[in-house]
Structures are given as C-alpha cells and as structure tokens.
Amino acid sequence: MTKDMTSGSPMKLLLQFTLPLIFGNLFQQFYSMVDAIIVGKCLGKEALAAVGSTGSLNFMVIGFCLGICSGFAIPIAQCFGSRQTDDLRRYVGNIIWLVIGCAAVMTVLTVLFCRQMLEAMSTPADIIEDAYAYILIIFIGIPATFFYNTIAGILRALGDSKTPVMFLILSSAINIVLDLLLVIVFHMGVSGAAVATVAAQIISGVCCLIYTHRKFPLLHISRDDIRPRGEYIRHLLAMGLPMGLQTTITAFGCVILQAAVNTLGSLAVASMTAASKLSSFFTCTYDALGVAMSTYGGQNIGARKKERIAPGLKAGLIIGSVYSVLALVVLFFFGHSLALLFVNANETQIISDAYRYLITNALFYIPLTCVNVVRLLIQGMGYSRIAVFAGVFEMTARTIVGFGLVPVFGFAAACFASPVAWIFADCFLFPAYVHVMKQIPD
C-alpha cells in the first residue's frame, strides 16, 4: 500500500511511516545480535572478535550498496509525488540494469581484495583466518544485498514501509534458524553464520519480488520501460553514487578506527564487537527515521510543496530527540546485563569496556538524530552530492581519534570517536540545509 506524504500532519505521517521501519530494523539488528551471541557463546571470544573485526569493513562495502539502492529510490519518490507514473516505471526499468552492473563489479572487487583489506586493518593474527572466512562469504552475497534492498527502496519511495518489514522479519527468522543449524548442528563455525545471513537475504528478496509483482500494479514494467535510457541512467547515478559514496566515506573512518582498536588486541576487539552490536540495535531507529525523512523530502519536492519541508524537519528532530532520552535511560540501567548476552560473566574487562562504549555513545544520541534527519532530508530533496560532505566530516573525526588519540588513551578514546564524528557532521549539515532551502524556488 502506497502512502502520499505531501498532505497532512508531518508528525503523524513520519510516525506512521517510521514505526514499521523501526520494527523491521529491530528484527534485522536482532538477528545480527543473534549471530554474535551464537558465535560468542558457542565458539568463544576469539570467534566473536573475528566476526567483529570485519564490522567496519562490512559497513563500508555493504553500506555503499545500501546507499546506492537508497539513492536510486529518490527519483521514484519524486515521480510518485508529482504523479508521473510513466517516468516512474522507466526509472524502475533502468534501475535493473544499474543494479546488475553495480552488484557484479562490487562482488568481484571485494572478493579479490578481501584478505588484503583485513591485513591492511592490522587484524590480529589469532583471528584473521576466521575473519576472512566470514567476510568473504558476506561479499560473495553482495548480489543478494542489492536484490532485496533495491525492491525495498522502491517500495519505501512509494510510501510503503510495511511490506519490506514483513520480509525483513521473514529474513530474520530464517537467519536465526540457519544460524543455530549451521553453527551448532553442522559445526561450520563463523562460515555458518555468514552463509545463514546470505541465504536468508536471498529468500527474503525472492519473496518480496513475488509479492510486489502481485500487489503493486504501479510497478508493472513493459519491455519499453526496461530499455536503457541515458537520461534516466545519468539521473539515477547522480542520486545513487553520492549516497553510496557518502556511506563509504563515513565507513572509511570506521575502518581506520577499527584498525586502531585492532592494535589493542583481541580483547579490545571483542569489547568493541559486543558494544557495537548493542549500539546498532538501539541506533537503528535513527536509520528508520532517516529513510522516512528521505521519502518525505522526495515526495514533497516532487509535488513542489517546499513549505512542508521545515515542519517535517522539526517533527523528525522531535521524534529522534524523545527516543534519544529513552534509549539513554535504558542503556544506563541495563547496559551491563545486555553485554552479558555476548560473553560469559567472567569476562569482566570486555563487559566493562562494552558498557563504557555504550554509555559514551548514548550521551550523544541527539547529535546523531540531527545527522540522520538533516542529511537524509537533504538527500531526499535531490541534493545527494552536498550531503556527501557530511560523511567527509565524520571520516575526518574518526581518523583524528583513531590515529591521534587511540594510541595514547587506548579504548577510552575509541568510545568518543562516533560522538565526535556526529558533532563534526552536524556543524556542516545545518548550514547545508539552509543553503539547500535557498536554492529551491518557492
């Protein structure tokens, strides 16, 4: 079911759109946490550290794929807002060719240079083989990532945030079952966890495609729609590549930080892994809110309703800020207990460091709200290239902390890397928003 976000209360529309996304993202993070819990509890802290050491690299590569898919959806949202259904279907047809090409190139490059990237990150010798076995399978599954997220992105651009969630929940359930089966029953180690993730995404993507074809006649494309058109391809790339690049630039800072933490040893890596998994669970709300802002911005600019942008921004910031306070309270009181999900109670150093990381980050969740709300709104309005620079600011902050502070202050400095990055990005994004609004005619 599509949703028109060009009329009605921005607060109500954003909540209605965001809540199903939050629910789906929580399930996605839940099965990611289950991966880590099963690996940590069944295979030990070294295996947990191995999977965790690939996290930033995974974010950089898969994040690029997700960014491209989100960018490709922006013209869809704008066409839907302006009721240009013929153009909408032609964009969908040309997205197919671009996704096939991008998936092929990304898969080949990452598989070929996977080990070299792990070595360049100073992955500890006692975990590098498991890390390689895990991330190699994830990279082989890049086409599955593109497949599901392209369909989901198009549906969200039409205002439907519920259908992708249904299949995300299905994927989560399949992933958990396969995790238990492959890791515990068939003793496949960390490779089993990776195979479970890829297989679940393939199944979810196929089911989502079948359902979309049956229930969304608006997306039924003809042979003429699928014909490659230079004009459409250029516009799609102009939206998709900057968003993919923005994620990659942000993630590159995370890779640098991870490399710095890797030098502290596998215990520090395990602490970061447990904390990052929990942090991702709590911060996925901001990702959902960002997707909502992108769709809201795209549809309203497509409908030439500039006057609705500022109220939408205000509503998004209020929603994110209220959630930020609630998340901080939960983590403050239950952070230690949550860290115990990943390791045994006698791993006191890992638990203590993980809790310190969680609380330090949670104290700055409101700046994170601003990053996601403002950046994705700007991108949805069609200014993807400007939003890229927010990623540059985040990367710069994490690089400074990773190279300059972690070697001196150790794990404590790593805890402040993301908060500093969010503040740096906000210093750019708010002036950028003002600039963008001045460029749009009334």
N, C-alpha and C positions, 0 to 999 in steps of 0.2 A: 504493500500500500504506500503510495507516494504521499508526501506532505509538503504543502505550499507554505513557505516561511516568509512570504512577502506581505502578509497581513496578520493582524492580531498582536497580542501581547508578546514582546520579545522574551520576557522572563518565562512565561508559560511555554512558548514554543521551544526555547532552549532546554528547559527541563524535560519536556515530553520527548525531545529528540535525544538528549544526553543520557537519561536514565537507562534505556535499553542498552546503549553502548557501554555504560559503566558495568552493567550486569554482565554483558558479554566479555568485556575486558577483564573483569574479575575472574571469570571462568578461565580465560586464557592464561592469566597470571597464576591461577590456582594450579593448572596442570603443569605450568613451568616450575612452580614450587614443588609439586609432587615429584617431578623429575629430580630436583635437587635433594628432596627428602629421601627418596628411594636410593639415590646414589650415595648420599652421605651416610644413611643408616645401614645400608646393606653392603656397600663397597668400601666405606671408610673415608676419613677426612682427606686422604690424598686424591681419591677419585673425585670428591666434591671440589677440591681445589683445581683439579684438571678441567672439569666442566666450567667452573667459574672463571678460570684464566682465559677462556675463549669468549667470555661475555661481551667485552668491548669490541672485539674483532667481529663477533656475530652481529652486534648492534651496528657497526659501521657498514657491513656488507648488506645485511638484510634490511637495515634502515634505509639504505639507498634504494632498494627495491620497493619498499613501502612508500617512500617519498615520491618516487616516480608514479606509482599507482594513484596516490592521492592527488598529484598534480594533473594527471590525465583526467581525473574526475571533475576538475574545475570548469572546463568548457561545458561539460554535461550539465552541471548545476546552473550555469549561466543561460544555456539554451532552454532548460526547463523553466527558469524564471521568466524568460522572455517569450515562452510558448513556441519556440522554433523547433518543432518536432523533426522536420526533415534534416536539419543540421545536426540535431542530437543523434539521430541514427547513423549519420555519416561519420560523426566523431567516434561512435562506438565501433563501427566497421574499421576505421583506421587505427584505433587503439589495438585491435587484434594483431595487426602486423607489427606494430611497435613493441608490443609485449613479447611476441615470439623472438624478435631480434634482440631485445634487451636481455631476456632470460638466457638465450644461447651465449651471448658474449660474457655475461656475468658468471655463468656457470663454468665456462672454460677457463677464464682468468683466475677465478678463486681456487679452483681445483688444482691448477698448475702451480700456483704460488702459495698454497696453504701453509706448508711446512716452513717456508722461508719467512712468512709473516709471523709465525709463532716464535721462531728463533730470533727475529728482529725485536720482538717484545720481551726478550730475556726470560722466556717461560722457564721455570725451574726444571732442572734435568730429571728430577724424580717424578714429574707429572707430564712431561711434554708428549710422551707416546700416547697416553690416554687422551690428552687434549687434542692431538692430531686426529686420532681415530674418531672422536666425537664431532669435531667441527668439519672434517672432510665430508661426512655423510650429510650434515646440515647444508653444506654448499652444493652437494650433488642434488639436493632437493630444492634448489632455488626456483626452477620452473613451477613447482607446486606452490611456492610462496607467491609468485606473480599471478598464477592462475586464480587462486582464491581471492587475493586482495584486489585484483582488478575488478572482479564481479562485485565484491563487497563495496568497493569505492564508488562504482557506478550507481548501485542501489542507494547508497547514502546521499549521493548527489541529487537523487530524486526525492530525498526527504524520508526514505525508508531506512530507519536504523534498526528495525526489529528483525527483518529477515536474515541479515548477516549474523545477528546474535544467535538465532536459532541454530545455525550451522556451526557457529563457534562453540556453542555448548555441546553439540554433537561431536565436534572435533576433540574437545577437552575430555569427554567421556571415553572416546576411543583411545586417546593418548594414554590416559591413566591405566586402562585395561591392558594395553600393549606394553606399557612400562613394566607393570607387575609380571606380565607373561615373559617378556624378553629378558629382563634383568634378573628376576628371581627364579623363574622356572627354567629358562633356557640358558642362563648364565652367560649372557652376551656382553656383560659389563657396560661400560659407558656407550659402546656402539649400539646396544639395545635401546638405550634412552633416545639416541639420535634417530634411529630407524622408526621408533614409535612416533616421534614428532613429525617426521616427513610423511609417513603413511597416513596419519590422522589428517594432515592438511590436504592430501590428495583426495581422500574420501569426502572430506567436507567440501572441497571445491567442486567435485563432480555432482554431489547432491545439490549444492547451491545453484549450479548451472541448470540442472534439470528443472528445479523448482522455478527459477527465474523465467525460463523459457515458457513454462506453462501458465504462470500467473501474471507476467508483465508484458502484455502485447505491445506496449510502447517501445519495447526493446527488440522487437522482431525486425531483423535487418534483411534487406534484399541483396541480391548479387551486385546491384549497382552501389548500394551503401558500402559494401566491403571493398570496392575499388580504391586502390591507393590514390590519394589526392594530396599534392604537395602543400597546398594552402592549409589543409587540416593537420597534416603531419607536422608542419612547422609550428603551428599554434600549440599543438599538444606537447611538442618538445620544449617549447618556450615556457610552458607551465610545469611540465614534469621534471625536466632536468634540473632546474634551480631547486625544486623541493627535494629531489634526491641528493643533490649536491649539498644542500643545507644540512640535511641529516648526516651525511658523510663527514662534513667538516666538523659538526658537533661531536660526532662519534670519534673522529681522529684525536680530539682532545682526550676522550675517554681511553683510547688506546695508549696514548702517552702516559696517562695517569696509571693505567693498568701495568704498563711496563715498569713504572717506578715502584708500584706496590710489589710486583714480582721479585724485585731485588731484595725485598724484606723477608722472603722465604715463603714456604707453602702454608705456614700457619696464618700469616697475614693475608694470603690469597684466599684461604678458606673463610676467614672472618669477613672479608670483602664480599665473597660469594653469598654467604648467608644473609648479610645485611642488604646486599643489592637485590636479592630475590624478594625479601620482605618489602624493601623500599619500592620495588616495581609494582608490588601488589597494591600498595597504598597510593602510588602516584599515577596508576592507570586511569584514575578519574580525570586527571588533567588532560590525558591523551584524548579521552572521550569528549571532554568539553571543547578541546581544540578542533576536533572533527566537526562538532556541531557549529562552532564559530565559522569554520571554513565554508560549510554548506550555507549557513545563514548569510554570510557576506557575498558568496557567489550568486545565490538566488536574488538577493535584493539589488545588487549591482546590475544583474541581468534585467531586472524589472525596472531599473532606473529609479530606485527608491533610496537615494542617498540619505535622506532624513531618518531612515530607520537604523543606520549603521551605529551611530553614537549610543542610542538606547540599548542596542544589542550588546555593545561593548560593556556598558555599565552593568547590564544584567549578568553577563558572563563573569565579570570580576567579582560581583557579589556572590554568585553561586560558588565560585572557586575559593573565595576567602572564608566563607562559612565552613566549607568542607575542610579547609586547611586547619582551622582551630580544632575541629572534631578529631582529625587524624592525629594531631599532636598529643591530644589528651589520651587517646587510645595507646599510642606508642610509648608515652611516658610511663603509663601504669602496667602495660603488658609486653613491652619490648623484650625483656629478659626471657619471659616464658615463650614468646614466639621464636626466639633464637634457638631454643632447645629442640625445636622441630627438626633441625638440620644435623645436630651433633649430640653426642652423649653429654650428660651433666658434668662429667669430669673434665671436659674441655673448657675450663673456666676462662682462659685467655681469649679464645675465639668468641665465647658468649659476651664477655665484657667489651671487646673491641666492636663486635657487631652492634651492641646496644648503643655505644657511643656514636657510631656512624649514623644509626637511625635517628637518634635524638637531634644530632647536629643538623642533619638534613631537614628534619621536620620543623625545626625552628624557622626555616626559610621557605616554607611551602607557599606563602603568599607571593613572594617574588616569582616562584615557579608558576603560580597561577597566571601572573601577568605575562610571562614568556609565552605560554601556550595560547592564552586568549588573544593577545595582541598579534602575535606572529601568524597564527592560523587565520585570523580575520583578514589581515593584510594579504595573505596568500589567496584566500578565497575571493577577495576582491579583484584578483588578477595581477597582483604586484609581487610575484614569486621571487623575482631577482633582487628586489630590495630586501626581502625577508632573509635572503641568504646571509647577509652580513651579520645578522644576529648569531648565526652559527659560528662565524669568524670570531666574534667577541667571546662566545662560550669556549671555543677551542683555545683562544689565547689565554683565558683564565686558567683552564685546566693544565695547559702547558707550563705556565708560570709555577703553579703549585707542584706539578709533577717533577719538573726539572730543578726548581729552585728550593722548594720547601720540604718535600717528602724526604730527600736525602739528609736533611738537617733535623727535622722534627718527627720523622717516621710516620706511623699510621695516623697519628693525631692530625697531621697536615692533610692527609688524604680525605679525612672526614669533611674538611671545609672546601674541597675542590668544587663540588657541584653548587653549593650556595654562592660561592664567589662567581662562578660561571653564570648563574641565573641573574645576579645583580648586574654583571657586565652587560648581558644581553638586554636587560630592561633599560639600561642607560641609552641604548641605541633604539629600541623598539618604540618607545613613546614618542620621541621626536619624529621617527619614521612614519608613525601613524598620522601625526599632524600633517606631515608633508604629503602623504598619500591623499588625505581628505581634501587638501587644497587642489590636487590635480584633477579631481573628479568634478565634472560640471554639475551645477545644481539642477 
